[in-house]
C-alpha cells in the first residue's frame, strides 16, 4: 500500500488565519494525507473537535498579555498603528521556542505548508531540509508592482498603466523594506544564528516550489512578478465557533424570523476587543434609518448587558456563513475570512478596515462594485448612516454583490489547494 504523504500545516494569528488552514487540513485528510495543523495552543480544542490532528506551537493570548502587560484591546491598537510592533513583539520573541516544538514534527515530513508570516515553520523546514510551500491568504502579501496592495501609510500607485508607474511602486516597496529593517532585525538574527539566509520581504516568507493564493481570483489574479509556481485557487470555507456543526443561536434565529432582514455588524475575532464605540454608533445609525440590526460583539463585550430595544440584537458570535446571507447589508472589518463569507452571501457590504490587509481587501471589494469602505477610525453615527443609506437606495451595489456571489459560490479553494499540494509532493517541481 502507498504511504500517506505527511503534510505539516502551520499558521498563526486570528480565526481568519486559522479557518482557511482548517479547511485545507480537512481537504488533505479526505484525500489520504497524514496531516498535522500547528498553531497557537488556544486553538487546540477547536481544531481537534473538527477531527484534525493538532500540535501547539508558540504563545497563547494569555502569554501575550502577561509578557506585554497589555490587554487585548491595547495590543490591537499597537498592532494596527505599527506593523513593526507585530514583528518585534508578537513574532520574534517566540521563534526559537517554536523551533524546538516544530522541528520534530517537520523532520521526515513530505511538505511543510505555512502562511506568509509563519517564520518558525519556514526556518524549521529549512533546517530539516524539508520541502516548503506557502499559502497566501490575501492578495496584500503578494506585493505585486502590477496590482499592489492598498496599505494604510504607503503611497502606492494602485493601478499602474505604464512601466514608470510600476517602477515607482518598486521604489515604494524598497522604501518600505528599509523602514522595517530594524523591526526585522531580531528575526534576521535568529536566521543568522542557525546559519540560514533570511530571504523574505514585506509580504513575509515565499516559496519557489509552490505558492497558493487561497482567495478568489475576483480579488486579484496571478501577476508577472509573483513567485514561480503561483496559482490563485479560490476561497476556502470553514465556519464554526467550536469545531463542531455550525448553527445559529436560538435567540438569533427567532430574531431573524420575526421581521425584515437586518443590518449585520461584525469586527471579527480580533478587532472586536476594541469595538464598543463602533457598535454603539452602528446601533444609532440603524435606528436613524429605521432598520433592524444584529451586532456581533464578542463574548467579553459590556454591550451584552445593554438593552437596545426590540429591533437591535447583540450576540457574542454567530457563524457568518449562516447569518450573512440573511442580512440586508453586511458591515465588517475586512478580514479576509469575513470578506470571503460576505462575498459568498451576495449582499452589499461596508468594510471598516482596522489594520494590515483589511485596507486592501476593502479596496478590492469596492473595486468590484459590491460595497463601500470607510476606515475604522472615521466610523461615526453620521458616516455610518450616510454609507448605509447609499447601499439601501442605490440598486447597483446589490446587483454587483449578487454577481460576485455567483462566482464565489463555485469556488472550493481548499479542495483545489489540496490537489495542488499533493501533486507537488508526488511530482517534484522542475527548477
Buried (B, 14 or more C-beta within 10 A) or exposed (E): EEEBBBBBBBBBBBBBBBBBBBBBBBBBBEBEBBBBBBBBBBBBEBBEEBEBBBBBBBBBEEBBBEEBEBEBBBBBBBBBEBBBBBBBBBBBBBBEEBBEBBBEBBEEBBBBBBBBBBBBBBBBBBBBEBBBBBBBBBBBBBBBBBBBBBBBEBEBBBEBEEEEBBEBBBEBBEEBBEBBEEBBEBBBEBBEEEEBEBEBBBBBBBBBBBBBBBBBBBBBBBBEBBBEBBBBBBBBBBBBBEBEEBEBBEEBBEBBEEEEBBBBBBBBBBBBBBBBEBBBBBBBBBBBBEBBBBBBBBEEBEBEEBEBEEBBBBBBBBBBBBBBBBBBBBBBBBBBBBBBBBBBBBBBBBBBBBBBBBBBBBBBBBBBBBBBBBBBEEBBBEBBBEBBBEBBEEEEBBEBBBBBBEBBEEBBBBBBBBBBBBEBBEEEBEE
